[in-house]
């Protein structure tokens, strides 16, 4: 499988910025860690790709958190991204097969997308917007266009292998955003082409290859502009990360009420704490728990 990567740049003569992401490795890591069934794998992969499409907007130690909340059987999708390209995510529940064909039951009637940018634990900005389109990527595009007031459009393609050890074959996406000097009428025509069948076929190209990003960009614009220059540069390599540790989850034990502590010590039962992002489990014997509480 090819390495995951991010490209971003500008097309000055047409006045728009773009980001292209290919991230099947990251998506595979997430799908396997959460033991997702195919519908949940599709949704989580799309959300991770959406998060990585926003990486060029981060600098230094900044982090970006996206939280889609829906009112149907699908409850939450969370993506946590760092400027370095490190990313993690979760979906709840991770099994949605029984609802894959029932859009209303899957999403409910509405939802909300919350977005937070932070640096070293300090919130820089935050906001939320309705998820009326009931589509992970389009709900994000709506938020960028309406809440951030930056005309945006994106398309994400996910495809699978019949291989339980490497289920995600394709996970790639393209984000377009109008620059301040953009001709909005021209941009509207370009953004519409992002969802045309010929563009989807390019996004679904079986093998990642050199020049695919450039081919996608040129296919988007009117023929008379296809020889114009655009600027393209590579971003950091996307990779899965999780910050969980045994020390961090000791804090969960410290938060237990006195009645729960007494029950654990009385029964001698082992305490198991699970990380929501990576499903890693940390086990504490009753004696280890006693030592932690005695240090408080």
C-alpha positions in Angstrom: 0.0 0.0 0.0 1.3 3.5 -0.9 2.2 5.9 1.9 -0.4 8.4 3.0 0.2 12.0 2.1 -1.2 15.5 1.9 -0.8 18.0 -0.9 -2.0 21.6 -0.7 -1.6 24.7 -2.8 -3.3 27.5 -4.8 -4.5 28.2 -8.3 -3.8 31.9 -8.4 -5.4 32.7 -11.8 -8.7 31.1 -10.7 -8.5 32.3 -7.1 -8.9 29.1 -5.1 -7.0 27.0 -2.7 -7.0 23.3 -2.5 -6.0 20.3 -0.4 -5.7 16.7 -1.6 -5.3 13.8 0.8 -4.7 10.1 0.4 -4.9 8.2 3.7 -5.8 4.4 3.4 -3.2 3.5 6.0 -4.7 5.8 8.6 -8.2 4.6 7.8 -7.1 1.0 8.0 -5.6 1.6 11.4 -8.8 3.2 12.7 -11.2 0.6 11.2 -9.2 -2.3 12.7 -8.8 -0.7 16.1 -12.5 0.0 16.4 -13.5 -3.3 14.7 -15.9 -1.4 12.4 -18.4 -3.1 10.2 -18.5 -1.8 6.6 -21.0 1.1 7.0 -19.2 2.3 10.1 -15.8 1.9 8.4 -17.1 4.0 5.5 -18.2 6.8 7.8 -15.1 6.8 10.0 -12.8 6.7 7.0 -14.6 9.7 5.4 -14.4 11.7 8.7 -10.7 11.0 9.0 -10.1 12.1 5.5 -12.1 15.3 6.1 -10.0 16.1 9.1 -6.8 15.7 7.2 -8.1 18.0 4.5 -8.0 20.7 7.1 -4.4 20.1 8.2 -2.9 23.0 6.1 -4.8 25.4 8.3 -2.9 24.3 11.4 0.5 25.5 12.6 3.0 24.5 15.3 1.4 22.8 18.3 -2.2 23.5 17.1 -4.8 20.8 17.2 -8.2 20.6 15.6 -11.1 18.6 17.0 -14.2 17.7 14.9 -17.3 16.1 16.5 -20.3 15.1 14.4 -23.4 14.3 16.5 -26.4 12.8 14.9 -29.8 12.0 16.3 -30.3 8.5 14.8 -28.6 5.2 15.4 -25.3 6.9 14.5 -24.5 8.9 17.6 -20.9 10.3 17.3 -17.9 10.6 15.1 -14.9 12.3 16.6 -11.6 13.3 14.8 -8.6 14.7 16.6 -5.9 16.2 14.3 -2.5 17.7 15.0 -0.6 20.1 12.7 2.0 17.4 12.4 -0.5 15.2 10.5 -1.0 12.9 13.4 -4.7 12.0 13.7 -7.0 9.7 15.6 -10.7 9.2 15.6 -13.7 7.1 16.8 -17.2 6.3 15.8 -20.1 5.3 18.1 -21.5 2.7 17.5 -19.0 0.9 15.4 -21.6 -1.6 14.1 -24.3 -0.1 11.8 -24.9 -2.9 9.2 -28.6 -3.2 10.1 -29.2 0.4 9.3 -27.0 0.9 6.2 -30.0 1.3 3.8 -32.2 3.4 6.1 -30.8 6.9 6.0 -33.4 8.4 8.3 -32.9 5.8 11.0 -29.2 6.0 10.6 -28.8 9.8 10.9 -32.1 10.9 12.4 -33.6 14.2 11.4 -30.7 16.5 12.2 -27.3 16.8 13.9 -24.6 19.1 14.9 -20.9 19.5 14.0 -18.7 21.1 16.7 -15.2 22.3 15.8 -12.5 23.4 18.2 -8.9 24.6 17.5 -6.5 24.6 20.4 -2.9 25.0 21.3 -1.2 23.4 24.3 -4.6 22.8 25.9 -5.9 26.4 25.3 -8.9 26.9 23.0 -8.1 29.3 20.2 -11.5 29.2 18.6 -14.6 27.0 18.5 -18.0 26.9 16.9 -20.8 24.6 15.9 -23.2 24.3 13.0 -26.2 22.1 12.1 -25.7 18.9 10.2 -28.8 19.3 8.0 -27.3 17.5 5.0 -26.9 14.3 6.9 -23.6 13.6 5.2 -20.2 13.7 7.0 -18.3 15.5 4.3 -21.0 17.8 3.1 -21.9 18.8 6.6 -18.3 19.9 7.0 -18.3 21.8 3.7 -21.5 23.6 4.9 -19.8 24.5 8.1 -16.8 25.9 6.4 -18.9 27.9 3.9 -21.5 29.3 6.4 -19.7 29.4 9.8 -16.2 30.3 8.5 -17.6 32.3 5.5 -15.1 30.6 3.2 -16.9 29.1 0.1 -15.8 25.5 0.3 -16.6 22.2 -1.5 -15.1 18.8 -0.9 -15.4 15.2 -2.2 -14.2 12.1 -0.5 -13.9 8.6 -2.0 -13.7 5.4 0.1 -13.4 1.9 -1.3 -12.7 -1.5 0.4 -10.8 -4.7 -0.1 -12.3 -8.1 0.7 -9.4 -8.5 3.2 -10.2 -8.3 7.0 -6.5 -7.4 7.7 -6.4 -4.5 5.2 -10.0 -3.5 4.5 -9.6 0.0 3.2 -8.3 0.1 -0.4 -8.9 3.8 -1.2 -9.5 6.8 1.1 -8.8 10.1 -0.7 -10.4 13.5 -0.9 -10.1 16.9 -2.5 -11.1 20.2 -0.8 -11.6 23.5 -2.7 -11.8 26.8 -1.0 -12.4 30.2 -2.6 -9.6 32.8 -2.0 -10.6 36.4 -1.2 -10.0 37.5 -4.8 -11.9 34.6 -6.3 -14.6 35.1 -9.0 -17.4 33.4 -7.1 -19.4 32.6 -10.2 -16.5 30.8 -11.7 -15.8 29.1 -8.5 -19.4 27.9 -8.4 -18.9 26.2 -11.8 -15.7 24.6 -10.6 -17.1 23.3 -7.4 -20.0 21.7 -9.2 -17.6 19.7 -11.4 -16.1 18.2 -8.2 -19.1 15.9 -8.0 -19.4 15.0 -11.7 -19.0 11.4 -12.7 -15.6 11.9 -14.5 -14.1 13.4 -11.3 -15.5 10.6 -9.2 -13.9 8.1 -11.6 -10.6 9.8 -11.2 -11.0 9.8 -7.4 -11.8 6.1 -7.7 -8.6 5.3 -9.6 -7.4 1.9 -8.4 -3.8 2.7 -7.6 -2.4 5.9 -6.1 0.1 7.3 -8.6 2.2 10.4 -9.2 0.3 13.1 -10.9 -3.2 12.0 -9.8 -3.7 15.3 -7.8 -2.7 17.3 -10.8 -5.0 15.3 -13.1 -7.9 15.9 -10.7 -7.2 19.7 -10.6 -7.0 20.1 -14.3 -10.2 18.0 -14.8 -12.0 20.5 -12.6 -11.3 23.7 -14.4 -12.5 24.9 -17.8 -10.3 23.8 -20.7 -9.0 27.3 -21.4 -7.4 27.4 -17.9 -5.9 23.9 -17.8 -2.4 25.1 -18.9 -2.4 27.8 -16.2 0.1 27.4 -13.4 -0.9 26.3 -10.0 1.3 26.0 -6.9 1.5 22.6 -5.2 3.5 21.5 -2.1 3.6 18.4 0.1 2.3 18.5 3.7 3.3 16.2 6.5 2.7 12.5 6.2 -0.6 11.5 7.9 -0.3 8.9 10.6 -2.4 7.5 13.3 -1.6 8.4 16.9 -3.1 8.1 20.4 -1.9 9.8 23.5 -3.3 7.3 26.0 -1.0 5.9 28.7 -1.3 4.0 31.9 -0.4 7.2 33.9 -3.3 9.1 32.2 -5.8 6.4 33.0 -4.8 6.4 36.7 -6.8 9.6 36.7 -9.9 7.7 35.9 -9.4 5.6 39.0 -8.9 8.7 41.1 -12.2 10.0 40.0 -14.2 7.0 41.3 -16.5 7.8 44.2 -15.7 6.4 47.6 -18.5 3.8 47.4 -17.0 2.3 44.2 -13.5 2.3 45.7 -14.7 0.4 48.7 -16.5 -2.2 46.5 -13.3 -2.8 44.4 -11.2 -3.3 47.6 -13.9 -5.5 49.2 -14.2 -7.8 46.1 -10.6 -7.6 45.0 -11.8 -7.2 41.4 -9.5 -6.0 38.7 -10.3 -2.6 37.2 -10.2 -2.2 33.4 -10.1 1.2 31.7 -10.5 1.4 27.9 -9.3 4.2 25.6 -12.2 5.3 23.4 -9.8 6.3 20.6 -7.7 3.2 20.2 -9.5 0.5 22.3 -6.3 -0.1 24.3 -7.1 -1.5 27.7 -5.3 -0.7 30.9 -5.7 -3.2 33.8 -5.3 -2.3 37.5 -5.4 -4.9 40.2 -7.2 -4.0 43.5 -3.9 -3.6 45.2 -2.6 -1.3 42.5 -5.8 0.7 42.8 -5.3 0.9 46.6 -1.8 2.3 46.1 -3.1 4.9 43.7 -5.8 6.1 46.1 -3.4 6.2 49.0 -1.2 8.6 47.0 -4.1 11.1 46.6 
